[in-house]
């Protein structure tokens, strides 16, 4: 072997090589969690804890039972907008050469004191979806409190925390808590929905607004709330929503799929197939939207409120 060959640096490893180990490592970690949880449940003290806190907090008196039809529509619209928001937001972060640019004109519905700013077509689409998602969210908040449905997703007793620990232990040991979402969520579900609705969603809105061109450039709060802070929070919030969606869909399909889908899409409590077919139809709509939102479609729509350049 020649000296030049022996001293030649080794070719860099593929950056995806390390990712090969993520799946088996995650499976090993999951197995360890299950074994530890099962072991804990054999302890007398833990068994007593589970008996005292079965995983579900009592609802306030007069809390509604079941899901109204408006909640089923809200669920679909929220999922629809969130899917496209995540897709467009990821394109904003990863696309180096956008397919076009959009500049606001005076015909837009939203006018600001800031001069028109050129932005990528992906960012325009992302912000437009944000507006629709926020409007849908405002309707959701109004109906949530007007109909009393808030009592199902807002903790009203401190025992929600030990009950949430109990529910988490039951999930981890694969001996899952009894599902009765039509009447009452378990405490872990309740806390997760509360965080999603009243913490994660407002954080996404506040940080997204701070990063948008609609935010006043000379606002006094800018020093206390710099755009760098908004960027540092916005991306983890997106990852939270992705994780929530994955876990949420997995549990829906593994804890009584037909009944759960009827709750969410058909506003009924039975094991029929109506909710499944509505869910399937919603998936078709979301897939078609995912495929359809290409520059060839976005350009003429964006040109209605501004000028589009390539």
C-alpha positions in Angstrom: 0.0 0.0 0.0 1.4 3.4 -0.9 1.9 6.2 1.6 -0.6 8.3 -0.2 -3.2 5.6 0.1 -2.5 4.9 3.7 -2.8 8.5 4.7 -5.9 9.2 2.7 -8.7 10.4 5.1 -11.6 8.0 5.5 -14.7 9.1 3.7 -17.2 10.8 6.0 -20.0 8.6 7.3 -23.5 9.1 6.0 -25.3 11.5 8.2 -28.3 9.2 8.2 -26.3 6.3 9.5 -26.8 7.3 13.2 -30.6 7.4 12.6 -30.6 3.7 11.9 -30.1 3.2 15.6 -33.0 5.4 16.7 -35.7 2.8 16.1 -34.1 -0.1 18.0 -33.0 2.2 20.8 -36.5 3.5 21.1 -37.9 0.0 21.2 -35.5 -1.0 23.9 -36.4 2.1 25.9 -40.1 1.4 25.5 -39.6 -2.2 26.6 -37.7 -1.0 29.7 -40.5 1.4 30.6 -43.1 -1.4 30.3 -41.1 -3.8 32.5 -40.5 -1.1 35.1 -44.1 -0.2 35.1 -45.3 -3.8 35.5 -42.8 -4.3 38.3 -44.1 -1.2 40.1 -47.7 -2.4 39.9 -46.7 -5.5 41.8 -45.8 -3.4 44.9 -48.4 -3.2 47.6 -48.0 0.6 48.0 -48.5 1.2 44.3 -51.6 -1.1 44.2 -53.0 1.0 47.1 -52.2 4.2 45.2 -54.0 2.9 42.1 -57.0 1.9 44.2 -57.2 5.4 45.7 -56.6 7.2 42.4 -58.0 5.0 39.6 -56.9 7.6 36.9 -60.1 9.7 36.5 -61.1 12.9 38.3 -64.8 13.6 39.1 -66.3 16.2 36.8 -68.1 19.3 38.2 -71.8 19.0 38.8 -73.8 19.7 35.6 -70.9 18.8 33.2 -72.3 17.9 29.8 -72.3 14.3 28.6 -71.2 13.4 25.1 -70.0 15.6 22.2 -72.1 18.1 20.2 -72.1 18.1 16.4 -70.1 21.4 16.4 -67.2 19.8 18.2 -67.0 17.1 15.5 -66.7 19.8 12.8 -64.2 21.8 14.9 -62.1 18.7 15.3 -61.9 18.1 11.5 -61.2 21.8 10.7 -58.5 22.0 13.4 -56.8 18.8 12.1 -57.1 20.0 8.5 -55.5 23.4 9.2 -52.9 22.0 11.6 -51.7 19.5 9.0 -51.2 22.2 6.3 -49.7 24.6 8.9 -47.1 22.0 9.9 -46.3 21.2 6.3 -46.0 24.8 5.2 -44.0 25.8 8.3 -41.5 23.0 7.7 -41.1 24.2 4.0 -40.4 27.7 5.3 -37.6 26.4 7.4 -36.1 24.0 5.0 -36.6 25.5 1.5 -33.6 27.5 0.3 -35.0 28.5 -3.1 -38.8 29.3 -2.8 -41.0 28.8 -5.8 -42.1 32.4 -5.7 -42.5 35.5 -3.6 -45.5 37.5 -2.5 -45.7 41.2 -1.6 -48.8 42.6 0.1 -50.9 45.3 -1.6 -53.6 47.6 -0.2 -56.4 45.2 -1.3 -55.7 42.8 1.5 -58.0 42.2 4.4 -55.2 42.7 6.9 -53.5 46.0 6.8 -50.6 47.1 9.0 -48.5 50.2 9.5 -45.4 48.4 8.4 -44.4 48.8 4.7 -45.1 45.8 2.4 -42.6 43.0 2.9 -41.6 40.5 0.3 -42.0 37.0 1.6 -41.7 33.5 0.1 -44.8 31.8 -1.2 -44.5 29.2 1.5 -44.5 31.8 4.2 -47.5 33.5 2.7 -49.4 30.2 2.7 -48.3 29.5 6.2 -49.5 32.8 7.5 -52.8 32.6 5.6 -53.4 29.2 7.2 -52.6 30.7 10.6 -55.3 33.3 10.1 -57.9 30.6 9.3 -56.7 28.4 12.2 -57.0 31.3 14.7 -60.5 32.3 13.5 -61.5 28.6 13.8 -59.9 28.6 17.3 -61.8 31.7 18.4 -65.1 30.0 17.4 -64.0 26.9 19.3 -63.3 28.9 22.5 -66.6 30.7 22.3 -68.6 27.5 21.9 -66.4 25.6 24.4 -67.4 28.0 27.2 -70.9 28.7 26.0 -71.9 25.1 26.0 -70.1 24.0 29.2 -67.8 21.7 27.4 -64.8 23.5 29.0 -65.5 21.4 32.2 -64.3 18.3 30.4 -60.9 19.8 29.5 -60.1 22.1 32.4 -58.9 20.6 35.7 -61.2 21.6 38.6 -59.6 19.5 41.3 -56.1 18.9 42.6 -56.6 15.2 42.5 -56.1 15.4 38.7 -52.4 15.2 39.2 -52.2 11.9 41.2 -54.9 10.5 38.9 -52.7 11.5 35.9 -49.8 9.7 37.4 -52.0 6.6 37.9 -53.2 6.8 34.3 -49.6 7.1 33.0 -48.6 4.1 35.0 -51.5 2.1 33.6 -50.6 3.1 30.1 -46.9 2.3 30.6 -47.7 -1.2 32.0 -50.0 -1.9 28.9 -52.9 -2.4 31.3 -54.6 0.7 30.0 -57.2 2.7 32.0 -60.9 2.2 31.1 -61.8 4.4 28.2 -65.1 6.3 28.7 -64.4 9.5 26.8 -68.1 10.1 26.0 -68.7 10.8 29.7 -65.3 11.7 31.1 -61.6 11.7 30.1 -59.0 10.2 32.3 -56.8 12.6 34.1 -53.8 12.3 31.8 -56.0 13.0 28.8 -57.6 15.9 30.5 -54.2 17.5 31.3 -52.9 16.9 27.8 -56.0 18.5 26.2 -55.7 21.4 28.6 -52.1 22.0 27.7 -52.8 21.7 24.0 -55.8 24.0 24.0 -54.8 26.6 26.6 -51.0 26.6 26.5 -49.6 25.2 23.2 -52.1 26.9 20.9 -51.7 30.4 22.5 -47.9 30.0 22.4 -48.0 29.1 18.7 -50.2 32.1 18.0 -48.1 34.6 20.1 -44.8 33.5 18.8 -46.0 33.2 15.2 -47.4 36.8 15.4 -44.2 38.1 16.8 -42.3 36.6 13.9 -44.7 37.9 11.3 -44.5 41.1 9.3 -47.7 42.3 11.0 -45.9 42.8 14.3 -45.0 46.5 14.8 -41.3 47.1 14.2 -40.9 49.8 16.9 -43.2 48.3 19.6 -42.0 49.0 23.1 -42.3 45.3 24.1 -39.8 44.3 21.5 -36.8 44.5 23.9 -38.6 42.3 26.5 -39.9 40.0 23.8 -37.3 39.7 21.1 -38.0 37.9 17.9 -35.2 35.4 18.7 -37.2 34.3 21.8 -40.2 33.7 19.6 -38.2 31.6 17.2 -36.8 29.6 20.0 -40.3 28.7 21.3 -42.2 28.4 18.0 -40.4 25.3 16.6 -40.6 23.2 19.9 -44.3 24.1 20.0 -44.6 22.6 16.5 -42.8 19.5 17.6 -45.2 19.2 20.5 -48.2 19.3 18.1 -46.6 16.6 16.0 -46.0 14.4 19.0 -49.6 15.1 20.3 -51.1 14.1 16.9 -49.1 10.9 16.7 -50.0 9.8 20.3 -53.6 11.0 19.9 -54.2 9.0 16.7 -52.5 5.9 18.0 -54.6 5.8 21.2 -57.8 6.5 19.2 -57.2 3.5 17.0 -56.0 1.2 19.7 -58.5 1.9 22.5 -61.8 1.1 20.6 -61.4 2.7 17.2 -65.0 2.6 16.0 -66.5 4.0 19.2 -63.8 6.7 19.5 -64.2 7.7 15.8 -68.0 7.9 16.4 -67.3 10.2 19.3 -65.0 12.5 17.3 -66.7 12.6 13.9 -70.3 11.5 14.3 -71.2 12.8 17.8 -72.7 9.5 18.8 -71.8 6.8 21.4 -72.0 3.4 19.7 -69.8 0.9 17.8 -71.2 1.7 14.3 -69.3 2.5 11.2 -70.5 6.1 10.6 -67.6 7.7 12.4 -65.1 5.6 10.6 -66.4 6.5 7.2 -66.5 10.2 8.1 -62.9 9.8 9.4 -61.9 8.1 6.1 -63.6 10.9 4.1 -61.7 13.5 6.2 -58.4 11.7 5.4 -59.2 11.8 1.7 -59.8 15.6 1.9 -56.6 16.2 3.8 -54.5 14.0 1.4 -56.0 15.9 -1.6 -55.2 19.2 0.0 -51.7 18.1 0.8 -51.2 17.2 -2.9 -53.0 20.2 -4.3 -51.2 23.0 -2.5 -48.5 23.4 -5.1 -47.1 26.6 -6.5 -49.2 26.3 -9.6 -52.3 26.6 -7.4 -50.9 29.0 -4.7 -49.7 31.7 -7.2 -53.2 32.7 -8.5 -54.7 32.6 -5.0 -51.9 34.7 -3.5 -52.1 37.2 -6.4 -55.6 38.2 -5.2 -54.1 40.0 -2.2 -50.7 41.0 -3.5 -48.2 40.7 -6.3 -46.5 37.4 -6.9 -43.0 37.1 -8.5 -41.0 34.1 -9.4 
